[in-house]
Amino acid sequence: MIIKTAIYLQSEADWRKCPAPNLPEYAFIGRSNVGKSSLINMLVNNKSLAKTSSKPGKTQTINHFLINKNWYLVDLPGYGFAKTSKTNREKWQKMISDYLMFRENLQLVFVLVDARLEPQQIDIAFINNLGEKGIPFAIIFTKTDKNSTSKTMSNVQKMKNVLAESWEELPSMLKSSAVSGTGKEEILCFIEEINDQYHSNTAL
């Protein structure tokens, strides 16, 4: 897939105010400071589309972008640590949960995991919650450029081992680097395959 256009549409705190659900949609989420905004910008060839920050909690709304005029990319707030009140964290959690549960055109959630770290309980809990709710997702391991190949492979395998304890079938797993561009083609091809299926189904 070649990205020709990537347009910011709107930011909302209520999923019911999001753009009309008439196109396939892909949400990106991960622990705070996992490199989500940098990855999004790498995918769409625009260094300033998603706002990046060294401070956790920068993204606080459901942010919609229209890609190639035929699918939505959604930048969701990170889960985990953020310098904000407990009330705000609970509000974000409900906002994210409602969006994931009720957004009818959501095709897939990309859960971003830091490739430098062994499996983190906060990521495992979020992934298991998606599974319990029947929300389709794939895992993207970020920041692979900051790791040796063997270290990345080791952490990916450890994640597989942890999930295999409770999952009959493991989710798709992709590796990426916003710095080197690793994973860009694989992620976009993944999206394109689902888009093709979505448009074929809606054409029936």
Beta strands, then each sheet from edge to edge (+ up, - down):
strand 1: 6-12
strand 2: 25-30
strand 3: 62-67
strand 4: 71-75
strand 5: 106-114
strand 6: 137-142
strand 7: 173-175
sheet 1: 1+ 3- 4+ 2+ 5+ 6+ 7+
end
